[in-house]
Amino acid sequence: MDKKSVKYNYLMNIILTISLMIIPWISFTYYSRILQAEGIGKVEFVNTIVSYFNMIAQIGIPTYGIRACAKVRDNKKALSKVVHELLMINLVMLFFTYIIMTIAVFSVERFYIDKSFYFIYSFIMLFNAIGVEWLYKALEKYQYITIRTIVARTIALIAIIALVHKKEDLWIYSSIVVFVSYGNLIINFLRMGKYVSLKKQNDYDFKRHIKPLLVFFGITVTTTIYSNLNITALGFIKGDVAVGYFNVAIKIRAILVSIVTSLGVVLLPRVSYYVENKMMDSFANISKKALNFVVVVGIPLVVYFIAFSEHSIRFVSGNSFLEAAVPFAIIVPTTLLMGLSNTTGVQMLVPLGKENAVLKSQIYASIVCAILCLVLIPSFGLIGASFVALITELTVFVVQCFCLPKEYRYMLKEIFNIKALVSSIAALLVALMLKDFFSSSFWVLAVTFSVYIVVYGLLLICLKENITLEILRNIKKLIKKLINKSTSNDHYKQ
């Protein structure tokens, strides 16, 4: 089976990350001004509740499926059997989840008043189940994933701009998000036969998946709780408008997180493969680089967007959402924390078979989150919800650090990258000097961020920061390769 290099897969994921940064930014900038805080808050509250049911339907398969399939990806028969087993488990769980969700929507008044939106968003569960995205990630089909996702999100953007023009178009917006942005996963199901046999396999063994699935399900449950409980509590206690403001901050953070975790997305199948084949030196080397990458990319994003939080909110959603500026500044550091915990947890502990350690970290985070929601949100609303997000993410990362096997803890020194911190602060001082030359938030962000990144990069080069120099070496190799290829083609033509 063809295996693309990590560098190629990372390039594909970078393209995907950039597209998923630009397209949602344009989309959210447009529809947030139309739907306003109340409309956005309504659909995001619904989406948050549906995510709890989707968590039950998926029962940990999205993460476990990548590892299980990556281990047998060179054996089509074994791979086909694993895919069939996991898909059938997913569909059975989906059936029971729909029953539970229907009962909940018709029993809880807060849900019943928006029952049509719950019906629309419930299709996300179906698309996720039959989409088997975990199979394509295990096979490292990132070029296909990139193209499919970009096309779908572009169509969704065009549809939103063409059809959503007033507050009452909320149901149209919801339908586009669900049936275009998620509905494209049907393509995965239709072309699954290209990689696995669709014929019934012999001797299905569902029991072998139950124990690891329960662990991954526990991880998913706790992740969903500490990630969404503050939004749920905010919706019940403070209403849709508060959720709308908070969601603006969360949306921008999500874009930043996708940048910081972009390398990790392509590493999970590869590190699982290394561990399965006892290639522990390769595992340690790539994990160390992943931590270094997260810090070098995460620190400058945190520093810059704390300083320019108000301009970021104004540019994305307009002056009517400025109440989200302080909450955004508070939760921006979670960008770095989520990148680090994604590396220590999903990319290190999970391939090492330490799922229980990840679960432990998230149980602690869920407990902390629940307590803080009860204490902070009733009194401090948006600000309280923001501190809940920050403290819970910090809890996850700290616990995972203590759970790392001793032979890998030395890697944690990569977190204390003084060169990245000093370069970020110096670059920020330059950016702040340029801020007052522009009145438009767009130009403030465009100019200052561009200058900030250039200065930051140059300082890292001057300070000879390791991952930066390695990236430069790879770029030089790529340029030389392209030049040599072009020269050889010209010679051939002559």
C-alpha positions as CSV (number, residue, x, y, z in Angstrom):
1,M,0.0,0.0,0.0
2,D,1.3,3.4,-1.0
3,K,2.5,5.5,2.0
4,K,3.2,9.2,1.5
5,S,5.9,10.8,3.5
6,V,5.1,12.7,6.7
7,K,6.3,15.9,4.9
8,Y,3.9,15.3,2.0
9,N,1.0,14.5,4.3
10,Y,1.9,17.6,6.3
11,L,1.9,19.7,3.2
12,M,-1.6,18.4,2.3
13,N,-2.8,19.2,5.9
14,I,-1.2,22.7,5.8
15,I,-3.2,23.3,2.6
16,L,-6.3,22.0,4.3
17,T,-5.6,24.0,7.5
18,I,-5.2,27.2,5.5
19,S,-8.4,26.6,3.6
20,L,-10.3,25.8,6.8
21,M,-8.9,29.0,8.2
22,I,-9.8,31.3,5.4
23,I,-13.2,29.8,4.4
24,P,-14.7,29.7,7.9
25,W,-13.3,33.2,8.5
26,I,-15.0,34.6,5.5
27,S,-18.2,32.7,6.2
28,F,-18.4,33.7,9.9
29,T,-17.5,37.3,9.1
30,Y,-20.6,37.3,6.8
31,Y,-23.2,35.4,8.7
32,S,-22.4,36.6,12.2
33,R,-23.4,40.2,11.1
34,I,-26.7,38.9,9.8
35,L,-27.7,36.3,12.4
36,Q,-26.3,38.4,15.3
37,A,-25.5,37.0,18.7
38,E,-29.0,35.6,19.5
39,G,-29.2,33.6,16.2
40,I,-25.6,32.3,16.5
41,G,-26.1,31.5,20.1
42,K,-29.3,29.5,19.3
43,V,-27.7,27.2,16.7
44,E,-24.5,26.8,18.6
45,F,-26.4,25.8,21.7
46,V,-28.2,23.2,19.6
47,N,-25.0,22.0,18.1
48,T,-23.4,21.7,21.5
49,I,-26.3,19.5,22.8
50,V,-26.2,17.4,19.6
51,S,-22.4,16.9,20.1
52,Y,-23.2,15.0,23.4
53,F,-25.5,12.6,21.5
54,N,-22.9,12.3,18.6
55,M,-20.4,11.4,21.3
56,I,-22.5,8.4,22.3
57,A,-23.2,7.3,18.7
58,Q,-19.5,7.5,17.9
59,I,-18.4,5.6,21.1
60,G,-14.7,6.5,20.6
61,I,-14.4,5.1,17.1
62,P,-13.0,8.3,15.4
63,T,-9.7,8.0,17.3
64,Y,-9.6,4.3,18.0
65,G,-10.4,3.6,14.4
66,I,-7.3,5.4,13.2
67,R,-5.1,3.3,15.4
68,A,-6.8,0.0,14.8
69,C,-6.8,0.5,11.0
70,A,-3.2,1.9,10.9
71,K,-1.9,-1.3,12.5
72,V,-3.3,-3.6,9.8
73,R,-3.3,-1.2,6.8
74,D,-0.8,-3.4,4.9
75,N,-3.2,-6.4,5.1
76,K,-6.4,-5.7,3.1
77,K,-8.3,-8.7,4.5
78,A,-7.5,-7.8,8.1
79,L,-8.2,-4.1,7.4
80,S,-11.6,-5.0,5.8
81,K,-12.6,-7.0,8.8
82,V,-11.7,-4.2,11.2
83,V,-13.6,-1.6,9.1
84,H,-16.7,-3.8,8.9
85,E,-16.7,-4.4,12.7
86,L,-16.3,-0.8,13.6
87,L,-18.9,0.4,11.1
88,M,-21.5,-2.1,12.4
89,I,-20.8,-1.1,16.0
90,N,-21.2,2.6,15.0
91,L,-24.5,2.0,13.2
92,V,-26.0,0.0,16.1
93,M,-25.0,2.8,18.5
94,L,-26.4,5.4,16.2
95,F,-29.8,3.7,16.2
96,F,-30.0,3.7,20.0
97,T,-28.7,7.3,20.2
98,Y,-31.5,8.6,17.9
99,I,-34.0,7.0,20.2
100,I,-32.5,8.6,23.3
101,M,-32.2,12.0,21.6
102,T,-35.8,12.0,20.4
103,I,-37.0,11.3,23.9
104,A,-34.8,14.1,25.3
105,V,-35.9,16.7,22.8
106,F,-39.6,16.0,23.5
107,S,-39.1,15.9,27.2
108,V,-37.0,19.0,27.9
109,E,-38.7,22.3,27.2
110,R,-35.4,24.1,26.5
111,F,-34.8,21.6,23.7
112,Y,-38.4,21.3,22.5
113,I,-38.8,25.0,21.6
114,D,-36.0,24.4,19.0
115,K,-37.0,20.9,17.9
116,S,-36.7,21.7,14.2
117,F,-33.0,22.7,14.6
118,Y,-32.3,19.5,16.6
119,F,-33.8,17.5,13.7
120,I,-31.5,19.2,11.2
121,Y,-28.4,19.0,13.3
122,S,-29.1,15.3,14.2
123,F,-28.0,14.4,10.6
124,I,-24.4,15.2,11.7
125,M,-24.5,12.0,13.7
126,L,-25.5,10.0,10.6
127,F,-22.9,11.5,8.3
128,N,-20.2,11.0,10.9
129,A,-21.1,7.3,11.3
130,I,-21.2,6.4,7.6
131,G,-18.3,8.7,6.7
132,V,-15.6,6.4,8.1
133,E,-13.2,9.3,8.1
134,W,-11.0,7.4,10.4
135,L,-10.2,4.8,7.7
136,Y,-8.9,7.5,5.3
137,K,-6.8,9.1,8.0
138,A,-5.3,5.7,9.0
139,L,-4.4,5.1,5.3
140,E,-3.0,8.7,5.2
141,K,-5.1,9.8,2.3
142,Y,-4.7,13.4,3.1
143,Q,-4.7,14.6,-0.5
144,Y,-8.2,13.2,-1.0
145,I,-9.4,14.5,2.4
146,T,-8.0,18.0,1.6
147,I,-9.6,18.2,-1.8
148,R,-13.0,16.9,-0.7
149,T,-13.1,19.2,2.4
150,I,-12.0,22.3,0.5
151,V,-14.6,21.8,-2.2
152,A,-17.4,21.1,0.3
153,R,-16.6,24.1,2.5
154,T,-16.3,26.4,-0.6
155,I,-19.8,25.2,-1.8
156,A,-21.1,25.9,1.7
157,L,-19.6,29.4,1.7
158,I,-21.1,30.2,-1.6
159,A,-24.5,28.8,-0.5
160,I,-24.5,30.8,2.7
161,I,-23.7,34.1,0.9
162,A,-26.3,33.4,-1.8
163,L,-29.2,32.3,0.5
164,V,-28.7,33.7,4.0
165,H,-29.7,37.4,4.0
166,K,-31.8,38.0,7.2
167,K,-32.2,36.7,10.8
168,E,-35.1,34.5,9.7
169,D,-32.8,32.5,7.4
170,L,-31.3,30.7,10.4
171,W,-32.8,27.4,9.4
172,I,-31.3,27.8,5.9
173,Y,-27.9,28.5,7.4
174,S,-28.2,25.4,9.6
175,S,-29.2,23.2,6.6
176,I,-26.3,24.3,4.6
177,V,-23.8,23.7,7.4
178,V,-25.1,20.2,8.1
179,F,-25.9,18.9,4.6
180,V,-23.0,20.4,2.8
181,S,-20.2,20.7,5.3
182,Y,-20.9,17.3,6.9
183,G,-22.9,15.7,4.1
184,N,-19.8,15.4,1.9
185,L,-18.7,12.5,4.1
186,I,-21.1,10.3,2.2
187,I,-18.4,10.3,-0.6
188,N,-16.2,8.5,1.8
189,F,-18.7,5.7,2.2
190,L,-19.3,5.5,-1.6
191,R,-15.6,5.0,-2.4
192,M,-14.7,2.8,0.5
193,G,-14.6,-0.2,-1.7
194,K,-11.4,1.1,-3.3
195,Y,-9.5,0.3,-0.1
196,V,-11.4,-2.5,1.6
197,S,-13.5,-5.5,0.5
198,L,-17.2,-4.8,0.8
199,K,-18.0,-8.6,1.0
200,K,-19.0,-10.1,4.3
201,Q,-15.9,-11.3,6.2
202,N,-15.6,-14.5,8.2
203,D,-15.6,-14.7,12.0
204,Y,-16.3,-11.1,13.0
205,D,-14.8,-10.5,16.4
206,F,-16.6,-7.5,18.0
207,K,-15.4,-8.3,21.5
208,R,-11.8,-7.3,20.8
209,H,-12.9,-3.7,20.2
210,I,-15.1,-3.4,23.3
211,K,-12.4,-2.7,25.9
212,P,-10.4,-0.1,23.9
213,L,-13.6,1.5,22.6
214,L,-14.8,2.0,26.1
215,V,-11.6,3.7,27.0
216,F,-11.7,5.9,24.0
217,F,-15.4,6.6,24.6
218,G,-14.5,7.6,28.2
219,I,-11.9,10.0,26.7
220,T,-14.5,11.4,24.2
221,V,-17.1,11.8,27.0
222,T,-14.7,13.7,29.3
223,T,-13.3,15.8,26.3
224,T,-16.9,16.7,25.3
225,I,-17.8,17.6,28.9
226,Y,-14.9,19.8,29.6
227,S,-14.9,21.4,26.1
228,N,-18.7,22.1,26.0
229,L,-20.0,22.1,29.5
230,N,-19.1,25.8,29.9
231,I,-21.1,26.6,26.7
232,T,-24.0,24.4,27.9
233,A,-24.0,26.1,31.4
234,L,-23.8,29.5,29.8
235,G,-26.8,28.8,27.6
236,F,-28.9,27.6,30.5
237,I,-27.8,30.3,32.9
238,K,-27.3,33.4,30.7
239,G,-29.2,32.6,27.5
240,D,-28.5,32.4,23.7
241,V,-27.0,35.9,23.4
242,A,-24.2,35.1,25.9
243,V,-23.5,31.9,23.9
244,G,-23.4,33.9,20.7
245,Y,-20.7,36.2,22.1
246,F,-18.7,33.4,23.6
247,N,-19.0,31.5,20.3
248,V,-17.2,34.3,18.4
249,A,-14.2,33.8,20.7
250,I,-14.4,30.0,20.3
251,K,-14.6,30.2,16.5
252,I,-11.5,32.4,16.2
253,R,-9.6,30.1,18.7
254,A,-10.6,27.0,16.6
255,I,-8.9,28.5,13.6
256,L,-5.7,29.1,15.6
257,V,-5.9,25.6,17.2
258,S,-6.1,24.0,13.7
259,I,-2.8,25.8,12.8
260,V,-1.0,24.6,16.0
261,T,-2.2,21.0,15.7
262,S,-1.8,20.8,11.9
263,L,1.3,18.5,12.2
264,G,-0.3,16.3,14.8
265,V,-3.2,15.4,12.6
266,V,-0.9,13.6,10.1
267,L,1.4,12.0,12.8
268,L,-1.1,9.7,14.6
269,P,-1.2,6.9,12.1
270,R,2.6,7.2,11.6
271,V,3.5,7.1,15.3
272,S,1.0,4.2,15.8
273,Y,2.8,2.4,13.0
274,Y,6.2,3.1,14.6
275,V,5.1,1.8,18.0
276,E,3.4,-1.3,16.5
277,N,6.7,-2.2,14.7
278,K,8.9,-1.4,17.7
279,M,10.6,1.6,16.0
280,M,10.9,3.5,19.2
281,D,13.8,5.8,18.2
282,S,11.7,7.0,15.3
283,F,8.7,7.5,17.6
284,A,10.8,9.5,20.1
285,N,12.4,11.7,17.4
286,I,9.1,12.6,15.7
287,S,7.3,13.2,19.0
288,K,10.1,15.6,20.1
289,K,9.8,17.5,16.8
290,A,6.0,17.7,17.2
291,L,6.4,19.3,20.7
292,N,8.9,21.8,19.4
293,F,6.7,22.7,16.4
294,V,3.6,23.3,18.7
295,V,5.6,25.7,20.9
296,V,7.3,27.6,18.0
297,V,3.9,28.1,16.2
298,G,1.7,28.4,19.3
299,I,3.6,31.0,21.4
300,P,3.6,33.8,18.7
301,L,-0.1,33.2,18.0
302,V,-1.0,33.5,21.7
303,V,1.1,36.6,22.2
304,Y,-0.2,38.4,19.1
305,F,-3.9,37.7,19.5
306,I,-4.0,38.6,23.2
307,A,-2.6,42.0,22.2
308,F,-5.0,42.4,19.2
309,S,-8.1,40.6,20.6
310,E,-10.3,43.7,20.2
311,H,-9.3,44.2,16.6
312,S,-9.8,40.5,15.9
313,I,-13.3,40.5,17.2
314,R,-14.2,43.7,15.4
315,F,-12.9,42.4,12.1
316,V,-14.6,39.1,12.3
317,S,-18.0,40.1,13.6
318,G,-18.3,43.9,13.8
319,N,-18.7,46.3,16.7
320,S,-21.8,44.6,18.0
321,F,-19.7,41.7,19.2
322,L,-17.0,43.6,21.1
323,E,-18.2,42.2,24.3
324,A,-16.4,39.0,23.2
325,A,-13.0,40.7,23.1
326,V,-12.0,40.1,26.7
327,P,-13.3,36.5,26.8
328,F,-11.2,35.9,23.6
329,A,-8.1,37.3,25.2
330,I,-8.6,35.0,28.2
331,I,-9.0,31.8,26.1
332,V,-6.3,32.5,23.5
333,P,-3.6,30.7,25.7
334,T,-5.7,27.5,25.4
335,T,-4.5,27.5,21.8
336,L,-1.0,26.5,22.9
337,L,-2.3,24.3,25.7
338,M,-4.5,22.3,23.4
339,G,-1.7,21.9,20.9
340,L,0.6,20.6,23.7
341,S,-2.0,18.2,25.2
342,N,-2.8,16.9,21.7
343,T,0.9,16.0,21.3
344,T,1.4,14.4,24.7
345,G,-2.0,12.7,24.7
346,V,-3.1,11.7,21.2
347,Q,0.3,11.5,19.6
348,M,2.3,10.0,22.4
349,L,0.3,8.4,25.2
350,V,-2.3,6.8,22.8
351,P,0.1,5.1,20.5
352,L,2.0,3.8,23.5
353,G,-1.2,2.2,24.7
354,K,-1.6,4.6,27.6
355,E,-5.2,5.6,26.8
356,N,-6.1,5.3,30.5
357,A,-3.6,8.1,31.2
358,V,-5.4,10.4,28.7
359,L,-8.7,9.4,30.2
360,K,-7.4,10.2,33.7
361,S,-6.3,13.7,32.6
362,Q,-9.7,14.4,31.1
363,I,-11.6,13.1,34.1
364,Y,-9.7,15.5,36.3
365,A,-10.4,18.3,33.7
366,S,-14.1,17.4,33.7
367,I,-14.4,17.6,37.5
368,V,-12.5,20.9,37.5
369,C,-14.8,22.2,34.7
370,A,-18.0,21.2,36.4
371,I,-17.0,22.8,39.7
372,L,-15.8,26.0,38.0
373,C,-19.0,26.3,35.9
374,L,-21.1,26.2,39.1
375,V,-18.8,28.8,40.8
376,L,-17.9,31.2,38.0
377,I,-20.6,31.3,35.4
378,P,-23.6,32.4,37.5
379,S,-21.6,35.4,38.9
380,F,-19.2,36.3,36.0
381,G,-21.0,35.0,32.9
382,L,-18.8,35.3,29.8
383,I,-15.6,36.0,31.7
384,G,-16.3,33.1,34.0
385,A,-16.9,30.7,31.1
386,S,-13.6,31.9,29.6
387,F,-11.6,31.2,32.7
388,V,-13.3,27.8,32.9
389,A,-12.0,27.0,29.4
390,L,-8.4,28.2,30.3
391,I,-8.1,26.3,33.6
392,T,-9.6,23.0,32.3
393,E,-7.2,22.9,29.4
394,L,-4.3,23.6,31.7
395,T,-5.5,20.7,33.9
396,V,-5.5,18.3,31.0
397,F,-1.9,19.1,29.9
398,V,-0.4,19.1,33.4
399,V,-1.9,15.7,34.3
400,Q,-0.7,14.2,30.9
401,C,2.8,15.4,31.6
402,F,2.9,13.5,34.9
403,C,1.5,10.4,33.1
404,L,4.2,10.3,30.4
405,P,6.5,7.3,30.8
406,K,9.8,8.4,32.5
407,E,11.9,7.7,29.4
408,Y,10.0,10.3,27.4
409,R,9.6,13.1,30.0
410,Y,12.9,14.6,28.9
411,M,11.0,15.8,25.8
412,L,9.0,18.3,27.9
413,K,12.0,20.6,28.0
414,E,11.0,21.5,24.4
415,I,8.1,23.4,26.0
416,F,10.4,26.0,27.5
417,N,11.5,27.6,24.3
418,I,13.0,30.9,25.4
419,K,14.0,31.8,21.9
420,A,10.4,31.6,20.7
421,L,9.1,33.6,23.6
422,V,11.7,36.4,23.3
423,S,11.2,36.6,19.5
424,S,7.4,36.8,20.0
425,I,7.7,39.7,22.5
426,A,10.2,41.6,20.4
427,A,8.1,41.1,17.2
428,L,5.0,42.3,19.1
429,L,6.7,45.5,20.1
430,V,7.3,46.2,16.4
431,A,3.7,45.4,15.5
432,L,2.3,47.6,18.3
433,M,4.3,50.6,16.9
434,L,2.4,50.2,13.6
435,K,-1.1,49.8,15.0
436,D,-2.1,53.4,15.2
437,F,-1.3,54.1,11.6
438,F,-4.5,52.4,10.5
439,S,-8.2,53.0,11.4
440,S,-9.6,49.8,9.8
441,S,-9.3,46.6,11.8
442,F,-8.7,44.7,8.6
443,W,-5.6,46.8,7.8
444,V,-4.4,46.8,11.4
445,L,-4.5,43.0,11.5
446,A,-3.2,42.5,7.9
447,V,-0.2,44.8,8.3
448,T,0.8,44.2,11.9
449,F,0.4,40.4,11.7
450,S,2.5,40.3,8.5
451,V,5.2,42.3,10.0
452,Y,5.0,40.4,13.2
453,I,5.4,37.0,11.5
454,V,8.4,38.2,9.4
455,V,10.2,39.8,12.4
456,Y,9.5,36.7,14.5
457,G,10.8,34.3,11.8
458,L,14.0,36.4,11.2
459,L,14.7,36.5,14.9
460,L,14.3,32.7,15.2
461,I,16.8,32.3,12.3
462,C,19.2,34.7,14.0
463,L,18.9,32.8,17.2
464,K,19.3,29.5,15.3
465,E,16.1,27.9,16.6
466,N,16.2,24.2,15.8
467,I,12.8,23.5,14.2
468,T,13.0,26.7,12.2
469,L,16.4,25.8,10.7
470,E,15.1,22.3,9.9
471,I,12.2,23.9,8.0
472,L,14.5,26.2,6.1
473,R,16.7,23.2,5.1
474,N,13.7,21.3,3.8
475,I,12.5,24.4,1.9
476,K,16.0,24.7,0.3
477,K,15.9,21.0,-0.6
478,L,12.5,21.4,-2.2
479,I,13.6,24.4,-4.2
480,K,16.7,22.6,-5.4
481,K,14.6,19.6,-6.4
482,L,12.2,21.7,-8.4
483,I,15.1,23.6,-10.1
484,N,16.8,20.3,-11.0
485,K,13.6,18.9,-12.3
486,S,12.9,22.0,-14.4
487,T,16.5,21.9,-15.8
488,S,16.3,18.2,-16.7
489,N,13.0,18.8,-18.4
490,D,14.4,21.6,-20.5
491,H,17.4,19.5,-21.4
492,Y,15.1,16.7,-22.4
493,K,13.0,19.0,-24.7
494,Q,16.2,20.2,-26.4
